[in-house]
Amino acid sequence: MRDLKNARRIVVKLGSNLFFDSNGELALERISSLIEDMAEARLSGLQIITVSSGAVALGANVLKMKPQSALLAQKQAFAAVGQSRLMNIYEQGFTRFGLTPAQVLLTEEDFSNRKRYLNLRNTLLTLLEMGVVPIINENDTVATSELEVTDRNASFSDNDKLSALVMSKLEAQLLILLSDVDGLYSDNPRDNPKAVRIPHVDSITPDISALAGRKSSRGRGGMATKLQAAEIAMNSGGMAVIANGTTPGILRRILAGESEGTLFAGKSEALSGKRRWIAFASSVAGRIHINAGAMEALSRKNASLLFPGITQIENEFEPGDVVAILSPEGTEIARGIANYSSTDATRLMGKQSGDIERLASTRNYDAFVTRDNIAFTVKNHE
């Protein structure tokens, strides 16, 4: 088991359910205790980044409405009311210890656009160098992907994915996901009293993914999104812990290396910064189906993706967008940065490089995706 105490840069995600007790009252003492533990860790020399849900729930609580049944515009209004109250809690909590928190509100575009992502990364790293504690949340007042989830859009899912992306992009060593569950169980403990907590996971296998139960009551996430976040952390060369934030002293014990919740600690190899952005882009613009020959060339010969190997193109995209690369069976195996638009790629699909000058609006590269812009998203591709 890898040593949690070696982690120096840590992302702590607080779920919406932590902000309220079983009676629906604000659990200020609980949140203050968690802030105290984070402040203690920061003062000991660790770099702490907080990803906090709770704005929508706090706003709904102030307005005496239920967020689960609210319309999209109402949820955005809840966020507008609740975000200032959320930051006020952190402001009062951290200033007691002489620390300065900073509000950072994000949308999906901050991760899917590489220029914006690099600007965000530089800002966050500068805040950490200044000793500031970033408090990150999705900007629910203007972003709708988390509030109105469909099969066609991505979601930060109550900030589970957002926290994993922040952890990956900042090259943090540890992601701590705190909600109202004790960790990953062998079955749903609410339904099966014989279910046991799984203390350690080396790999997110289909069997592990199948253990995910229903989503939380106040938040929009659940165990499935937490497992996805843990997998991003593991694939980024780091660790993740899913634990119960309602348990007193839980954060302090995790940082001390004690066995709490479920620890996800898999392979230690990390993708390069650029490939990490490609692999974990918050959204993909298109889907590219390839034939067996291209599959072999990509996975075995370290090759670029050429137009003769493309069999089908889905959705519209522009040069520079991230696209998913699918095997002949339709399974995503990698992601890459497209050198051509979907319009040009459709014209060139199945064609040779000599046809690019004649068919493309502008000649870019011979390859649709060059090898250094491909990041595999499945294990054992080589």
SEGU-449693 format. One line per field, with one value per residue: z, x, y of N, C-alpha, C in turn; residue in one letter. Coordinates in pm, whole numbers. Atoms other than C-alpha are relative to their C-alpha. Last residue first. Example, Ala and Ser with C-alpha at 12.3 -4.5 7.8 and 13.67 -1.06 7.14 Angstrom:
% SEGU-449693
nz = c(-6,0)
nx = c(-82,89)
ny = c(-119,-119)
caz = c(714,780)
cax = c(1367,1230)
cay = c(-106,-450)
cz = c(73,0)
cx = c(-77,90)
cy = c(109,120)
code = c(S,A)
END
This chain:
% SEGU-449693
nz = c(66,142,80,-38,-47,-116,-13,-137,-31,-47,-126,-111,-10,-135,-64,-93,71,-11,-131,-35,-29,16,-125,-64,90,67,-94,32,123,-32,-23,109,89,-62,10,140,68,-33,78,142,37,-40,104,86,145,49,69,39,-14,-39,-2,-134,-51,-76,95,63,-34,103,-48,51,-44,-94,-138,-31,70,-78,65,-57,-65,-78,-29,66,-56,-108,50,56,138,61,2,121,-43,78,5,-124,-118,15,-14,-139,-77,35,-71,39,81,8,122,-19,102,103,131,103,-58,41,-98,-52,108,40,-112,17,116,-19,11,134,31,119,-35,66,105,26,138,66,101,128,-8,94,-57,58,-85,27,135,-4,-72,88,111,12,-59,-111,-122,-59,-58,-144,-18,-115,-40,-82,-139,-83,-1,132,14,-93,56,112,-52,-49,119,59,-85,38,136,0,-57,25,131,108,30,-8,-132,-31,42,-28,-20,-141,-21,48,-94,-125,16,92,18,137,87,138,98,-43,71,65,-71,88,1,-124,-43,32,-41,-143,-56,43,81,-69,93,99,-64,10,-116,12,-124,30,-109,8,-73,-27,-143,-36,-88,69,111,-55,-69,104,61,-95,-8,113,-8,-15,-137,-92,-107,-126,-110,-50,103,55,98,59,91,-53,-123,25,-22,62,146,40,31,6,135,21,138,-23,101,15,0,-126,-92,-35,-93,-128,-61,-52,-119,-109,-47,-72,-130,-81,-39,-102,-127,-41,-58,80,137,14,-60,101,79,90,127,60,141,77,126,105,94,139,72,-8,-142,-57,24,-52,-145,-38,15,-94,-132,-16,-4,-134,-93,16,-91,-140,-15,1,-129,-99,23,-55,-145,-33,23,140,56,87,86,127,18,114,-49,64,-35,-142,-14,53,-94,-120,36,28,-106,41,-89,99,-39,92,-5,86,114,121,-17,-86,76,103,-70,-39,121,40,-96,35,122,-38,-68,103,79,-84,-3,-88,40,-52,102,-15,34,-86,-73,-50,-121,-119,-50,64,-98,53,-90,33,-26,60,-37,85,93,-66,11,-123,7,0)
nx = c(-124,13,-47,-123,21,91,85,-8,90,127,-26,-24,-140,-51,117,78,40,-95,-63,-86,-137,7,12,131,114,-11,29,130,-10,-52,-143,-85,-34,13,-127,-44,100,-27,-114,35,83,140,92,-71,23,29,-105,46,-91,-133,-102,-44,73,118,100,-44,71,-36,-16,95,-31,93,-37,-140,-95,-113,-76,6,123,-20,122,118,125,49,44,135,8,125,105,23,-25,-109,-120,-30,0,-105,-130,-8,-34,-135,-95,0,-115,-7,-64,-35,42,83,-59,94,133,78,103,70,74,111,96,81,86,99,-58,-6,89,-41,-65,-128,-37,-142,-24,-116,-60,69,137,91,82,-29,-99,-128,-42,-48,-128,-102,-30,-143,-91,-73,76,-34,117,23,142,66,128,87,26,-115,-89,-63,-93,-112,-80,-73,-114,-99,-58,-90,-119,-84,-49,-121,28,-94,31,-93,-7,131,32,-63,74,144,52,37,135,96,-2,61,146,44,144,41,-117,29,-104,-98,-120,-79,-122,-98,-122,-76,-58,90,135,21,57,139,22,42,59,-93,-124,-17,64,145,75,141,84,137,110,-25,8,-95,-98,-64,-83,-109,-90,-68,-99,-110,-74,-92,-90,-141,-18,64,-97,38,-84,-99,-85,-91,65,-80,95,135,11,-27,118,-21,-6,85,136,78,48,135,46,130,105,77,146,52,25,-131,-64,69,-44,-135,10,61,-97,-108,53,16,-134,-48,65,-53,-134,-81,3,-80,-130,-88,-65,93,-42,118,-26,108,29,62,86,-10,-91,-135,-27,-63,-144,-72,-6,-72,-143,-37,-6,-131,-100,7,-58,-145,-78,24,-36,-146,-48,27,-103,-126,7,-21,-140,-32,-3,117,21,-74,-70,48,99,128,33,33,135,95,7,72,142,61,79,139,116,108,133,98,139,79,68,-81,-109,-102,-66,-84,-113,-89,-67,-95,-111,-84,-73,-100,-107,-80,-69,-108,-112,-95,-137,-60,2,122,114,17,126,36,-76,65,111,130,107,132,104,131,119,105,-29,70,-95,-72,77,7,-78,85)
ny = c(32,-29,113,67,136,-4,118,53,112,-57,-69,92,40,-25,-61,81,122,109,-16,113,-45,-145,-77,12,-17,-128,-108,-62,-76,-133,-2,-47,110,132,73,8,82,141,48,-14,114,-11,-45,-97,5,-135,-72,-132,-112,46,-104,-35,-116,46,54,123,124,97,138,99,136,62,-32,33,-86,-50,-106,-135,-45,-121,-75,59,-50,86,131,3,-50,45,-101,-78,-137,-58,83,70,-87,-101,65,43,-120,-40,85,142,42,146,47,141,96,-63,27,40,11,-118,-35,118,67,-88,3,120,-18,-105,-134,-55,-112,-71,-125,-19,94,-24,42,-58,87,5,-51,66,107,130,66,-64,38,139,4,-56,91,24,-99,62,-26,-128,-65,18,-31,60,-59,82,-36,33,-116,-7,112,-21,-109,56,78,-95,-62,99,2,-114,18,81,130,108,55,-24,-143,-65,-54,-128,-119,-2,-136,-18,52,-99,-112,47,2,106,-13,-26,-19,38,-32,-100,44,-104,-38,-62,81,-21,128,110,-39,24,-121,-13,119,122,96,51,43,144,62,-14,12,-25,49,-53,63,141,31,106,-62,-111,45,81,-94,-75,90,16,-126,-4,117,-34,-44,93,12,-61,44,-94,-61,98,87,107,62,-12,77,142,84,130,-14,-111,45,-123,-31,52,17,63,-17,124,-14,52,-111,-56,92,-9,-126,23,84,-77,-99,70,43,-121,-39,93,-37,-129,15,-91,51,121,-28,-57,104,67,57,60,29,62,-70,80,-72,45,-89,57,28,-119,-3,115,-5,-121,26,106,-62,-62,106,58,-98,-6,84,-35,-140,-10,53,-104,-102,52,-12,-141,-37,-18,-134,-18,117,-6,127,78,99,-33,-138,-2,56,-97,-112,46,18,-130,-60,-12,2,-3,46,-58,48,-88,62,0,97,-61,-107,62,62,-109,-45,105,0,-114,38,99,-71,-65,102,55,-93,70,-22,-122,-103,-80,84,118,6,-132,-32,55,-83,16,9,-32,49,-58,81,-84,-139,-97,-59,-109,-123,-77,-122,-120)
caz = c(-2596,-2527,-2192,-2014,-2180,-2219,-2454,-2514,-2870,-2947,-2974,-3234,-3471,-3521,-3871,-4009,-4321,-4137,-4200,-4555,-4566,-4713,-4753,-5070,-5320,-5085,-4865,-5148,-5138,-4774,-4883,-4847,-4613,-4453,-4635,-4711,-4363,-4210,-4393,-4253,-3910,-3889,-3926,-3697,-3428,-3080,-2950,-2728,-2688,-2673,-2685,-2766,-3097,-3194,-3467,-3187,-3107,-3097,-2895,-3015,-2853,-3052,-3207,-3560,-3540,-3444,-3556,-3446,-3549,-3800,-3947,-4105,-4033,-4106,-4448,-4282,-4069,-3691,-3586,-3510,-3196,-3376,-3149,-3025,-3296,-3593,-3479,-3433,-3768,-3933,-3745,-3866,-3693,-3557,-3464,-3208,-3182,-2953,-2637,-2293,-1959,-2116,-1913,-2177,-2369,-2058,-1928,-2270,-2244,-1889,-1945,-1825,-1483,-1391,-1028,-1104,-849,-519,-447,-70,65,386,658,710,888,694,909,627,651,1029,1008,745,949,1275,1345,1099,886,609,537,309,-54,-81,-401,-505,-774,-1101,-1322,-1403,-1031,-993,-1305,-1168,-835,-1011,-1206,-882,-723,-1017,-967,-589,-619,-748,-777,-412,-167,-157,-280,-598,-612,-589,-735,-687,-1063,-1108,-891,-1096,-1420,-1285,-1127,-1021,-701,-452,-75,234,85,340,414,317,562,646,279,167,316,300,-83,-164,-130,-2,-125,138,461,285,377,151,149,-163,-85,-390,-335,-523,-689,-1047,-1081,-1385,-1228,-893,-1062,-1299,-1007,-814,-1118,-1168,-816,-829,-774,-1102,-1304,-1591,-1957,-2207,-2441,-2198,-2006,-1691,-1607,-1301,-1379,-1745,-1674,-1630,-1565,-1201,-1147,-1164,-1061,-728,-616,-285,-336,-9,-35,64,-212,-395,-383,-540,-814,-887,-916,-1155,-1374,-1397,-1492,-1768,-1897,-1893,-2076,-2350,-2362,-2403,-2260,-1902,-1856,-2101,-1845,-1614,-1314,-1010,-805,-467,-271,95,309,616,957,1143,1223,866,742,900,854,485,434,577,391,71,106,191,-121,-328,-186,-340,-688,-664,-563,-865,-1090,-933,-1000,-1366,-1397,-1238,-878,-767,-620,-495,-233,-130,190,19,259,225,-153,-152,77,-137,-459,-307,-136,-336,-244,-412,-162,-264,12,-21,276,492,844,822,526,716,1020,794,634,978,1095,778,849,1205,1084,840,1120,1355,1081,1010,864,963,748,1045,949,947,661,499,460,219,-45,-90,22,-209,-70,-324,-184,-273,-43,-38,136,435,219,186,-97,0)
cax = c(37,-320,-310,-513,-772,-776,-480,-353,-280,-129,231,116,-34,-411,-563,-216,-64,-69,-242,-368,-654,-1003,-920,-1000,-720,-426,-537,-562,-192,-233,-453,-832,-1047,-1202,-1073,-1409,-1540,-1217,-1258,-1607,-1516,-1239,-874,-573,-782,-634,-654,-841,-790,-947,-1319,-1515,-1705,-1603,-1370,-1201,-1306,-1096,-1254,-1198,-1033,-1071,-766,-909,-1288,-1563,-1902,-2048,-1961,-1701,-1684,-1428,-1095,-782,-713,-718,-408,-391,-27,186,337,353,149,-150,-183,-79,-287,-599,-536,-531,-837,-1050,-1118,-1426,-1378,-1609,-1640,-1618,-1495,-1573,-1402,-1066,-915,-712,-614,-518,-313,-150,-34,97,267,79,164,303,228,-26,-300,-386,-757,-806,-1154,-1279,-1020,-692,-462,-197,-193,-368,-653,-669,-689,-962,-1178,-1159,-1531,-1713,-1954,-1696,-1731,-1455,-1352,-974,-781,-420,-196,-29,-280,-447,-513,-668,-882,-997,-1088,-1304,-1485,-1534,-1676,-1913,-2048,-2066,-2306,-2317,-2598,-2602,-2890,-2997,-2686,-2677,-2767,-2522,-2179,-2074,-2082,-1778,-1573,-1677,-1604,-1252,-1134,-786,-583,-869,-821,-1046,-1357,-1632,-1855,-2217,-2394,-2660,-2773,-3012,-2852,-2511,-2532,-2301,-1929,-1887,-1693,-1636,-1798,-2071,-2189,-1946,-1571,-1364,-992,-766,-393,-68,-156,-38,-228,-416,-491,-616,-822,-969,-1048,-1217,-1428,-1525,-1669,-1803,-2168,-2160,-1907,-2138,-2096,-2373,-2558,-2718,-2867,-2769,-2930,-2759,-2408,-2414,-2592,-2308,-2400,-2513,-2370,-2012,-1858,-1681,-1324,-1197,-826,-626,-366,-2,128,278,-65,-228,36,-30,-402,-347,-103,-341,-632,-432,-325,-688,-805,-550,-638,-1013,-1191,-1088,-1204,-1482,-1640,-1711,-1521,-1562,-1247,-1294,-976,-913,-659,-506,-443,-596,-928,-911,-973,-1315,-1458,-1369,-1477,-1824,-1849,-1759,-2064,-2288,-2172,-2234,-2582,-2782,-2635,-2647,-3014,-3083,-2913,-3129,-3439,-3341,-3306,-3645,-3660,-3769,-3435,-3345,-3623,-3722,-3689,-3513,-3219,-3218,-3235,-2933,-2738,-2822,-2722,-2396,-2306,-2023,-1667,-1338,-1067,-701,-449,-71,97,347,216,12,-180,-254,-377,-595,-745,-817,-975,-1184,-1313,-1403,-1578,-1779,-1897,-1979,-2173,-2404,-2683,-3016,-3195,-3281,-3024,-2751,-2663,-2340,-2188,-2464,-2334,-2005,-1664,-1369,-1016,-734,-388,-37,231,133,399,172,-65,199,138,0)
cay = c(-222,-127,-304,-39,181,559,590,942,1055,1399,1274,1021,1276,1279,1313,1247,1404,1737,2070,2120,2369,2318,1950,1751,1825,1882,1593,1338,1246,1146,855,840,628,936,1244,1409,1326,1457,1788,1845,1705,1962,1862,1818,1650,1623,1267,1027,656,311,391,79,58,-296,-164,37,393,711,992,1348,1651,1973,2140,2147,2180,1938,1809,1479,1121,1004,653,419,587,381,534,882,830,796,831,527,373,39,-186,14,276,62,-237,-26,140,-200,-320,-30,303,483,851,1012,1389,1692,1522,1660,1721,1640,1356,1177,1492,1691,1398,1365,1727,1696,1362,1055,918,578,488,218,166,324,361,376,303,461,504,318,563,754,1067,1252,1003,1046,1425,1406,1169,1368,1337,1107,1313,1330,960,834,781,800,862,805,946,848,1027,695,651,997,951,615,770,1029,758,567,880,923,570,612,902,1257,1510,1608,1632,1266,1088,878,511,224,155,-207,-276,-51,-287,-590,-402,-338,-13,-126,-156,-109,-102,-96,-262,-204,-501,-570,-801,-540,-543,-268,43,-125,-146,-435,-517,-163,141,406,521,720,1073,1260,1320,1251,1283,1313,1257,1314,1643,1688,2017,1887,1550,1680,1953,1692,1461,1744,1835,1470,1449,1806,1713,1525,1731,1652,1573,1618,1387,1139,1428,1616,1949,2095,1975,2079,2408,2657,3021,3026,2680,2807,2478,2503,2558,2698,2773,2788,3067,3009,3236,2937,2772,3077,3079,2711,2785,3076,2884,2587,2813,2980,2637,2520,2831,2766,2394,2447,2140,2217,2577,2499,2268,2561,2693,2917,2987,3156,3222,3133,3321,3160,3320,3027,3194,3328,2973,2922,3270,3277,2915,2978,3309,3127,2902,3195,3378,3065,3003,3287,3253,2874,2880,3104,2850,2581,2794,2836,2458,2386,2268,1921,1811,2160,2174,2526,2725,3019,2990,2611,2631,2862,2631,2327,2505,2633,2304,2153,2228,2150,2242,2261,2199,2230,2064,2252,2190,2512,2366,2044,2238,2452,2141,1993,2320,2340,1989,2090,2404,2194,1965,2254,2432,2141,2360,2205,1948,1728,1462,1725,1959,2080,1734,1631,1870,1686,1813,1743,1763,1795,1728,1842,1694,1326,1115,1053,852,583,338,0)
cz = c(33,-76,-150,-100,34,48,128,12,142,25,56,133,129,4,145,50,88,-89,14,133,37,25,-29,124,73,-84,-69,87,-39,-126,25,41,-113,-102,56,-16,-149,-70,25,-89,-147,-41,58,-106,-73,-152,-43,-67,-30,26,49,-5,141,60,68,-103,-81,42,-118,61,-51,37,103,141,29,-90,92,-76,57,56,89,23,-78,61,108,-57,-54,-137,-60,23,-115,32,-63,-1,122,123,-5,29,148,77,-30,74,-31,-93,6,-135,34,-101,-107,-127,-102,49,-33,89,57,-107,-33,113,-19,-116,11,3,-145,-34,-123,31,-57,-100,-34,-139,-70,-92,-138,25,-105,56,-50,85,-30,-139,-1,65,-87,-120,-18,58,122,123,71,45,146,0,121,26,71,147,88,-13,-133,-15,88,-68,-113,52,40,-126,-50,87,-41,-141,-7,62,-35,-129,-121,-36,-5,136,44,-47,18,29,144,27,-41,104,126,-20,-108,-6,-142,-85,-137,-108,29,-64,-82,81,-92,5,124,55,-21,50,148,60,-53,-100,74,-96,-98,54,-8,124,-28,127,-28,111,-22,61,20,152,48,84,-62,-110,54,62,-109,-57,93,3,-114,17,31,146,115,99,128,116,57,-96,-49,-97,-81,-85,52,125,-7,33,-72,-151,-44,-45,6,-146,-2,-136,40,-104,-15,12,136,98,45,104,136,67,61,129,117,56,84,139,83,48,112,133,46,61,-96,-145,-8,55,-99,-78,-81,-143,-55,-146,-74,-124,-102,-87,-145,-78,19,149,61,-15,57,152,43,-6,107,135,24,16,143,96,-9,92,144,23,9,138,97,-20,65,151,41,-15,-150,-71,-100,-94,-135,-11,-115,37,-53,45,145,14,-46,102,123,-31,-33,109,-74,78,-118,37,-100,-12,-82,-119,-124,25,82,-80,-100,70,31,-127,-38,93,-45,-120,41,62,-104,-77,83,10,102,-44,45,-105,10,-40,84,83,64,129,130,67,-73,107,-56,91,-38,-3,-57,49,-89,-91,55,-22,118,0)
cx = c(44,125,-20,32,135,-36,-80,-95,25,-105,-124,20,24,144,34,-122,-92,-45,111,70,83,137,-6,-17,-133,-125,-1,-29,-129,12,47,147,94,26,-6,121,37,-98,26,112,-39,-75,-142,-92,78,-10,-46,115,-73,95,133,108,37,-80,-127,-102,54,-55,30,31,-110,47,-95,37,142,91,112,89,20,-134,34,-128,-119,-131,-58,-42,-142,-14,-127,-102,-23,26,120,133,55,10,113,137,14,47,144,111,-9,115,12,48,45,-53,-97,77,-106,-143,-69,-117,-87,-86,-120,-103,-90,-97,-111,70,18,-101,43,57,136,48,144,15,112,61,-62,-143,-97,-81,35,112,138,45,57,138,114,43,147,101,67,-79,39,-118,-33,-145,-53,-131,-89,-18,122,92,75,105,123,87,84,124,108,66,100,125,91,56,127,-48,94,-45,88,4,-128,-47,71,-63,-152,-60,-47,-144,-103,-4,-72,-151,-43,-151,-39,122,-38,98,109,124,75,120,108,129,86,50,-99,-137,-31,-53,-142,-21,-30,-74,106,138,4,-62,-149,-81,-143,-82,-130,-120,19,7,105,108,78,97,121,99,78,109,120,83,102,93,147,30,-56,114,-46,78,100,101,101,-85,75,-103,-143,-15,29,-117,17,-4,-93,-143,-85,-35,-141,-69,-127,-109,-64,-151,-53,-13,136,65,-66,55,138,-3,-55,100,108,-50,-3,139,48,-59,58,140,79,6,93,138,100,77,-118,32,-121,41,-108,-25,-58,-101,19,101,142,25,68,151,83,15,83,150,38,14,139,103,-3,65,150,98,-17,46,152,45,-18,114,130,-5,27,145,29,-1,-113,-31,72,82,-68,-112,-137,-40,-45,-144,-101,-14,-81,-149,-69,-74,-132,-130,-97,-136,-84,-140,-72,-64,87,117,112,75,96,124,99,75,107,120,93,83,112,117,91,81,116,128,96,146,56,-10,-133,-127,-6,-129,-46,74,-59,-109,-134,-107,-135,-104,-125,-127,-103,27,-64,104,77,-73,-30,88)
cy = c(-143,-37,22,-110,-59,-139,7,-117,-46,-108,68,70,-78,-49,33,78,-84,-116,-103,29,-122,63,149,89,11,29,136,122,70,87,144,-3,35,-110,-141,-92,-15,-92,-148,-53,5,-126,8,60,108,-5,138,74,130,116,-56,108,41,115,-50,-47,-117,-136,-91,-136,-93,-141,-56,47,-45,83,48,98,140,46,120,78,-55,43,-90,-135,-18,66,-60,111,100,147,69,-74,-72,90,104,-62,-33,121,38,-76,-149,-38,-153,-54,-141,-100,49,-29,-39,-17,132,38,-112,-67,88,-13,-121,13,104,135,42,110,80,137,29,-104,38,-59,75,-104,-6,47,-54,-115,-140,-57,58,-47,-141,-6,53,-82,-40,99,-61,35,128,84,-30,45,-74,74,-100,33,-24,121,6,-108,24,106,-57,-73,100,55,-103,8,115,-18,-81,-130,-115,-64,28,148,81,51,127,128,-4,137,20,-43,105,111,-47,9,-99,9,39,33,-52,45,102,-61,106,47,58,-81,22,-134,-114,41,-22,129,-7,-115,-130,-91,-48,-37,-153,-64,22,-26,42,-63,77,-72,-150,-20,-100,67,115,-41,-76,99,72,-89,-15,127,4,-119,19,32,-82,-14,69,-60,99,63,-100,-82,-106,-73,-1,-84,-149,-91,-133,17,111,-34,125,22,-56,-5,-77,22,-138,10,-45,116,51,-90,20,125,-25,-82,81,100,-66,-34,128,40,-90,44,134,5,88,-49,-121,31,56,-106,-52,-42,-74,-18,-75,84,-97,73,-38,83,-52,-17,122,11,-114,7,121,-26,-102,69,59,-111,-52,99,16,-73,46,144,16,-44,117,100,-51,22,144,47,-2,134,21,-115,-1,-128,-74,-95,39,140,4,-47,104,112,-39,-12,130,77,11,-20,13,-58,77,-59,106,-67,-10,-94,62,105,-64,-55,112,40,-103,7,113,-44,-94,75,65,-104,-54,81,-61,10,133,110,74,-75,-127,-1,129,31,-51,82,-4,-23,45,-66,77,-82,98,141,106,66,119,131,91,124)
code = c(E,H,N,K,V,T,F,A,I,N,D,R,T,V,F,A,D,Y,N,R,T,S,A,L,R,E,I,D,G,S,Q,K,G,M,L,R,T,A,D,T,S,S,Y,N,A,I,G,R,A,I,E,T,G,E,P,S,L,I,A,V,V,D,G,P,E,F,E,N,E,I,Q,T,I,G,P,F,L,L,S,A,N,K,R,S,L,A,E,M,A,G,A,N,I,H,I,R,G,A,V,S,S,A,F,A,I,W,R,R,K,G,S,L,A,E,S,K,G,A,F,L,T,G,E,S,E,G,A,L,I,R,R,L,I,G,P,T,T,G,N,A,I,V,A,M,G,G,S,N,M,A,I,E,A,A,Q,L,K,T,A,M,G,G,R,G,R,S,S,K,R,G,A,L,A,S,I,D,P,T,I,S,D,V,H,P,I,R,V,A,K,P,N,D,R,P,N,D,S,Y,L,G,D,V,D,S,L,L,I,L,L,Q,A,E,L,K,S,M,V,L,A,S,L,K,D,N,D,S,F,S,A,N,R,D,T,V,E,L,E,S,T,A,V,T,D,N,E,N,I,I,P,V,V,G,M,E,L,L,T,L,L,T,N,R,L,N,L,Y,R,K,R,N,S,F,D,E,E,T,L,L,V,Q,A,P,T,L,G,F,R,T,F,G,Q,E,Y,I,N,M,L,R,S,Q,G,V,A,A,F,A,Q,K,Q,A,L,L,A,S,Q,P,K,M,K,L,V,N,A,G,L,A,V,A,G,S,S,V,T,I,I,Q,L,G,S,L,R,A,E,A,M,D,E,I,L,S,S,I,R,E,L,A,L,E,G,N,S,D,F,F,L,N,S,G,L,K,V,V,I,R,R,A,N,K,L,D,R,M)
END
